[in-house]
Amino acid sequence: MIEEYPETSRKRIFVLLFLLILLGLVAIYFAINTTGPNTVVAEQGNIADPNQPLSEPNQTKAEPNQPQTEPNQPTIEPNQPPAREMEDPNDKKVLRPVHKHPAYTERTVERARMVDWQIEARTIKDPNVLSAMRTVPRHVFVRLTEQRSAYNDNPLPIGYEQTISQPYIVAFMTDVLKLTRNSKVLEIGTGSGYQAAVCAEIAQQVYTIEIVEELAKSAKERLKELGYRNVFTKASDGYFGWPEHAPFDAIIGTAAAGRIPEPLIEQLKPGGRMILPYGSPRGFQYLVLLTKDKDGNVRKRNVMPVRFVPMTGEVQKPRQ
């Protein structure tokens, strides 16, 4: 019989304790790093950054099965016409107005009073039109000398012998077009850009043409500054429309002519609506509503006597 020394027994005890401690640490490590059946794993790219601004409430959400945008794909600059593929209202790249400019929070009581007294009281009830008129800061679209009167019930001069229309007329013409979120609009006569902004609050895209180059430039800058990413402007003769982006669901004219430009009728989509002042540029005028049926037949009816500035350019030439 061999007798064990006490020192050897102590060494064995220490070895056993070390192994037990090591096994315990391994067990704890696996318990922490193993995902249990109730653990929620976040998908890559879906974690919100708390320092990023929230998405706009009107922004279209991408379908889950749509491919992600290529990282090197060029972005669309504000006031640059989008490509054809962006015209799908379900496309996640559809642009909407951004109301971050401080002007939207200015003179809100005056705008609300304007809508209540001048517009809604005159039987215009479309909530989209009323909301747009309450939102667009009309005082930004007039000259500094006219800003005190920005919400009065009358037109105002904007220079170059042009005017910004009476608020009720802007609302009435917008209402008659029956715009929806999917509408593509052509405006003839940008002026200050106010009518385009009102339409852009409702419609998907607004293409607006101004023959006075200085007004076209200032309106483009103003609309861009105010966040109207879905308005596209150009300086040109509105008589010829904008065929590259036709057909249009709605066309609106803000200057009077003695005849209705044929290119505009051609660029109106079947089922579309057109409103514009018609008559002698210096005499009696009516707002005329034109509708085109699915077969291309056009019907015209007078809806209201008005007085607008004359349309210039090709429309003034004698008809061949």
N, C-alpha and C positions, 0 to 999 in steps of 0.2 A: 504494500500500500504506500502510495506516494502522498506525502503531505503538501498541500498548497500553502504558499506563503501569502500572508495578508496583503502584501503589495500587489501581487498578481490579481487578487480578487477585486481590489479597488480599480485597477485598470479596466477590468471587464465591465464593471458597473458604469464607469465613465463612457466607455464605448457604447454601451446600450443606451445611456441617456442621450448621447450625441445623435445616435440613429433615430431615436424617438422624436427629438427636436427637429431633425431634418425632415422626417416624414410629415410632421405637423405643418412645417412651413410650406412644403409641396402641396399639401391638401388645401391650405388657405389660398395659395396662389391660383390653383385651379378653380376654387369656389368664386374668386373675384372675377376672373377673366373668362369664365364660361357663361354664355348667354342662355338664360333659362327660357322656358316656353312662353312666359308672359312678358319677356323683355321686348320693348318697341325699338326697332332699329330704324333710324332716319335714312331716307333715300338720299343719295348724293345729289347735291344741287337744290334740295328743297328746304334747306334750313334758312330761315329769314334772318337777314342782318338787321339788328335793332337800330343801326345807324343809317340805314337806307330809308328813303321816304316810301310811304305806302303807295300801292298802285292806285291809279285813278279809278273812281267808282264806275265810270262809263267805259273803261277799257275792256275790249273783248278778250276773254280768256281763251288760251290756246287749247285745242282738242288734245287729249292725252296721247293719241296715236299719231299726231302730226310730227314730222321730223323737226329737230331743232335747227335754228338758224345757223348757218356757217359762220364761224368766228371772223372770217375775213370779208363777209358780205358787206357791201357799201351801205351806209345809212342814207335815209332820205332827208334832204335838207328842207326846212320849213319854206313854204311858198314855191317849191319846185314840184311840177306835176309828177305824180307817181306813175310807175309802170302799170301796164294793163293788169298784171297778176295781182295788184293790190286792191282791185275793185270788188273783190269778194268780201261782203260785210262780215263773214265769219273768220276772215283772216286776222291773225293776231297782230299784224302790222298796221291795221287800220288806225289812222290818226284821229284824235279828238282834241277839241280845245282844252287848253290848260289855263285855269283861272288863278294864276299865282301873282299877277300884276296887282299892285296896291289899288289901282283904279276900280277894281271890282268891289272893294269894300268902301268906296267913297260914294256919298250922295245916294245911298240906298233908299232912304226915305222918299227922296224926290222921284226916284225911278218907280217905287211902289205906288206912289200917288199918281204918277203919270199913267201907269197901267190901269189903276182902279178908275180914274176919272175920265181919261181920254180914250181908252181902248176897250176894256171890259164893259164899260157902261154903254158902248156902241155895238153891243151884241157879238163881239169876237170872244169866243169861249174855248177855243182850242188850247188845252193846257200847255202844249209844247210852245205855241206862239207866245202865250202870256209869260211863260218862264223865260223864254229867250229875251223878251223885251225888258223883263226885270233884271236880267243878268248883264246885258251888254251896256257898258258905261258910255252913254251917248256923249257926255261932255268931253271925252277924249277925241271924238271925231269932228269937233268944231274948232274954229279958231279961238285963240285966247280972248279976243274981244267979244265973242259970242257965248262964252261958257256960262255966264249967268243965266242965259236964256235957253240952255241946252235942253231942258225938260219941259219947255213951253209947247203949246199946241199949235205949232206953226213951223214951216221950213226956215232954214237959215243959210246965208251965203257961206261958201267955203273957198271962194276965189275962182279966178279964171271963168267968171260968168256962170258958175255952177252952184248948185245948192244941195244941202242935205234935206231929204224929204221930211214932211210932217210925221211925227211918230205914228199917228193913226194910219196914215197911208202905207208906211213901212209894214205895220202889223197886218193891215188888210191884204196887201199884195202877197205877203208870206202865207197868210191864212188860206187864200184862194188856191195856192199851189198844192195844198194838201201834202206837205212834205212828210217823209218818214225818215227813220234812222238810216235807211238804205239808199236814199235819194241822191242822185248826182245832178247838180244844178249849174246852169250857165247864167251868168249875169252880164247884161250889156249896159255899161256905164257904172264903173266902180265908184267914181266920186271920191268921197272920204273913206269909203270902205264899210260904212255902218250897215247898209242893207246886206252886204256879204257876210258880215259878222253875225247878224241875226239869223240868216239862213244856215250858217255854219254851226250854230248851236243845236240845230235839229238834224240837218242833212249829213250824209257821210262825206261828201266832197262838194266844194263850190269853186267853179272856175269863173273868174271875173275879168272883164276886158274894159280898159279905159283908153279913149283916144287921145286925151290930154296927157302927154308923157310925164309932166311934173306931178300931176295928181296920181297917176299910176304908181310912180316911184314912192311918193309919200304914203299912199295907202298900203302898199306892200310892206314898207318898214313898220307902219303902225300896227298892222295886223300881225306881223311876226312878233313884235314886241309884246303884244297882248296875248300871245299864245295860240293864235289861230293856225294850227299846223295843217288843217284840212282846207285851207283857202289858198288858191293858186292864181296869181295875177299876171297880166301881161299888158303892155302898152301896144294897142293896135286898134284898127277900125272894127267895132263890134258888128258891123253889117255882115261880115263874113263868118261870124261865130268862131268856134274853136273845133274844127273838124277832126283834129287828131284824137280828141277825147269824146266825140259824139258816139252814140246818141245820148241825149240828156232826158232825164225824167221830168225836169222842169226848166223853163227858161223865163227869166224876168228881165224886163227892160225898164230903164229909169230915165229915158229921154224920149220925147215925142217925135214921131215921123208921120209923113203923109201916106206912107205905104209900109207894109210889113215885109221886112227882108226875107226873100225866098230862101237863102241859106239857113236861116233860123228855123223855118218850117221843116226843111229837110232834116235838120239835126235834132228835131224833137222826136223822141221815141214814141212808137205806137202805145197809146194809153197815157201819154204825157200831157202836160198842161203848160200853157204859156200865157203870161200876163204882161201887158205893156201899154203905154199911152199911145193912142192912135188919133191922128187928126192934124189940123194945121198947126205947125210949130208956133205960130204967133196968134192963133185963133182958138176955135172951139175944139176941145179934145175929150176923148172918152178913154177910160181904162177898158181894154178889150181882153177878154178871156178866149183863148183858142184851145181846143181839145182835139186830139188826133186819135181816131179809133184804130183797131187792130189791122184794118184794111188800108190805113193811110189816109182816110177821109178826114178833112179838117172842118170843124164847126167853129163859128165865131159869134160872140155875143158881147154887147156893151154892158158893162156892169156899174160904171160910176163916172160922172163928169169930173174932170180934173184939169190942172194946169201944170205942165212940166216944161223944163228947158228943152230946146230943140236938139234932136239927134243930128250930129254932123258927120261929114265924110261921104262915103259912096252913096248913101241914101238920098243925099241932096241932088245928085246928078239926075238929069231927065232919063226916064226909062227908055231903053232902046226899043 
